[in-house]
Amino acid sequence: MSRTVIDLDDTLVAEVAQVLGTCTVEQTVNTALRQVLETRRLYAAAGPYPSGDRAAQGR
């Protein structure tokens, strides 16, 4: 694992930690990164939405 120094929005980190149920900044960032990657992979695996399905496209 590598160590990186970055500035984080403390309010955002606290809110995300509450949503994710994490206790430390490190847990919060790593869990959030994993969830973003997992979500992107799921969307990629699902393929494109049918062009006529506007509800599925969020419109």
C-alpha positions in Angstrom: 0.0 0.0 0.0 1.3 3.5 -0.7 1.0 6.6 1.4 -0.3 9.8 -0.3 -0.8 13.2 1.3 -3.9 15.0 0.0 -6.3 17.6 1.2 -9.8 16.3 1.9 -13.1 18.0 2.6 -13.6 17.1 6.2 -17.4 17.6 6.0 -17.6 15.4 3.0 -15.4 12.7 4.5 -17.6 12.7 7.7 -20.8 12.4 5.6 -19.4 9.6 3.5 -18.1 7.8 6.6 -21.6 7.9 8.1 -23.2 6.5 5.0 -20.6 3.8 4.6 -20.4 3.0 8.3 -16.6 3.4 8.4 -14.6 4.7 11.4 -11.4 6.2 10.0 -10.5 8.4 7.1 -8.4 5.6 5.6 -11.4 3.1 5.8 -13.7 5.7 4.3 -11.5 6.6 1.3 -10.6 2.9 0.6 -14.3 1.8 0.9 -15.5 4.7 -1.3 -12.9 3.9 -4.0 -13.8 0.2 -4.0 -17.5 1.1 -4.3 -17.0 3.5 -7.2 -14.9 0.9 -9.0 -17.5 -1.9 -8.3 -20.3 0.4 -9.5 -18.5 1.3 -12.7 -17.7 -2.4 -13.4 -21.4 -3.3 -12.9 -22.5 -0.6 -15.3 -20.0 -1.7 -17.9 -21.0 -5.3 -17.6 -24.7 -4.4 -18.0 -24.0 -2.7 -21.3 -25.8 0.3 -22.8 -29.4 1.1 -22.0 -32.0 0.5 -24.8 -32.5 3.9 -26.5 -36.2 4.0 -25.8 -35.9 3.3 -22.1 -35.8 6.8 -20.7 -36.7 5.8 -17.1 -33.6 3.6 -17.0 -31.5 6.5 -18.3 -32.6 8.7 -15.4 -34.6 11.1 -17.6 
